[in-house]
């Protein structure tokens, strides 16, 4: 495998873009844990929201509707979990 053709600047930019949603979820979880609540389903809510938002955007043809549907799906997933 030839790693000489990889542009380090492009690699760093791609890693930052890919890590941003996980960073935002981790910061949110940090704030919630400071209040004494432990939420282990953050990743599941993110994945559920992303899949449902994408499917909604593809089926309706409107990215705005998909953007609105994603957090609602994540919230619905959270409501389905036991306390």
Secondary structure in CASP SS format (residue, H / E / C, confidence):
PFRMAT SS
TARGET T0000
AUTHOR 0000-0000-0000
METHOD secondary structure of the structure
MODEL  1
X C 1.00
X C 1.00
X C 1.00
X C 1.00
X C 1.00
X C 1.00
X C 1.00
X H 1.00
X H 1.00
X H 1.00
X H 1.00
X H 1.00
X H 1.00
X H 1.00
X H 1.00
X H 1.00
X H 1.00
X H 1.00
X H 1.00
X H 1.00
X H 1.00
X H 1.00
X H 1.00
X H 1.00
X H 1.00
X H 1.00
X H 1.00
X H 1.00
X H 1.00
X H 1.00
X H 1.00
X H 1.00
X H 1.00
X H 1.00
X C 1.00
X C 1.00
X C 1.00
X C 1.00
X C 1.00
X C 1.00
X C 1.00
X H 1.00
X H 1.00
X H 1.00
X H 1.00
X H 1.00
X H 1.00
X H 1.00
X H 1.00
X H 1.00
X H 1.00
X H 1.00
X H 1.00
X H 1.00
X H 1.00
X H 1.00
X H 1.00
X H 1.00
X H 1.00
X H 1.00
X C 1.00
X C 1.00
X H 1.00
X H 1.00
X H 1.00
X H 1.00
X H 1.00
X H 1.00
X H 1.00
X H 1.00
X H 1.00
X H 1.00
X H 1.00
X H 1.00
X H 1.00
X H 1.00
X H 1.00
X H 1.00
X H 1.00
X H 1.00
X C 1.00
X C 1.00
X C 1.00
END
